[in-house]
Amino acid sequence: MTTMLTSTTRTETPARDELVLLAAAYSELLAASRASVAAAALGETDPLVYVRECLAGHGQLPLAGARPSRLLAQSAVPSTHRAGVA
């Protein structure tokens, strides 16, 4: 029983570590987004600096001339909602 528990724990650790990193990246992007909205409300000259720096830090800045609608479409996740299911 102990061997099985140890084996399961070892295989779950990489997935758990990946989830922790994903949650941290999401939290960072959310904070940058909120800071940009607050900066815009205060009339700062470059409110997107927070989001831009966050994206750059992850190598995710869009290419020059990229169209916003295309970027949004690329990130679209197929709907998992089934008709008739509440």
C-alpha positions in Angstrom: 0.0 0.0 0.0 2.8 2.4 0.9 4.5 1.7 -2.5 1.3 2.5 -4.4 0.8 5.7 -2.5 4.4 6.9 -3.0 4.2 6.0 -6.7 0.9 8.0 -7.2 2.3 11.0 -5.3 5.4 11.1 -7.6 3.3 11.0 -10.7 1.0 13.8 -9.5 3.8 16.1 -8.5 4.7 17.3 -12.0 1.0 18.0 -12.8 0.6 19.9 -9.5 3.8 21.9 -10.1 2.5 22.8 -13.6 -0.9 23.9 -12.2 0.9 26.1 -9.6 2.9 27.8 -12.3 -0.2 28.3 -14.5 -2.0 29.8 -11.5 0.9 32.1 -10.9 1.0 33.3 -14.5 -2.7 33.9 -14.5 -2.5 35.9 -11.3 0.4 38.0 -12.7 -1.6 38.7 -15.9 -4.8 39.5 -13.9 -2.8 41.9 -11.7 -1.2 43.6 -14.8 -4.7 43.9 -16.4 -6.2 45.5 -13.4 -3.3 47.9 -13.0 -3.7 48.9 -16.6 -7.4 49.6 -16.1 -6.7 51.6 -13.0 -3.9 53.5 -14.8 -6.3 54.4 -17.6 -8.9 55.6 -15.1 -6.3 57.9 -13.6 -5.3 59.3 -17.0 -1.8 57.9 -17.1 -0.1 58.4 -20.4 0.7 54.7 -21.1 -1.7 52.6 -19.1 -0.9 49.4 -21.1 2.7 49.4 -19.9 1.7 46.9 -17.2 0.2 44.4 -19.6 2.9 44.9 -22.2 5.7 44.2 -19.6 3.8 41.1 -18.4 3.4 39.8 -22.0 7.0 40.6 -22.9 8.2 38.7 -19.8 6.5 35.6 -21.1 7.5 36.1 -24.7 3.9 36.7 -25.7 3.9 40.2 -27.3 2.0 40.2 -30.6 3.9 40.8 -33.8 3.8 44.3 -35.2 0.6 44.8 -37.2 -1.3 41.9 -35.6 -5.0 42.3 -35.8 -6.8 42.2 -32.4 -9.7 40.2 -33.8 -7.4 37.5 -35.1 -5.5 37.3 -31.8 -8.8 36.9 -30.0 -9.9 34.2 -32.4 -6.7 32.3 -31.9 -7.3 32.0 -28.2 -10.9 30.9 -28.5 -11.6 27.6 -26.8 -14.4 25.5 -28.3 -17.5 25.6 -26.2 -18.0 22.8 -23.8 -21.6 23.8 -23.2 -24.1 21.3 -24.4 -27.5 22.4 -25.6 -30.2 21.7 -23.1 -27.7 21.2 -20.1 -28.0 23.8 -17.4 
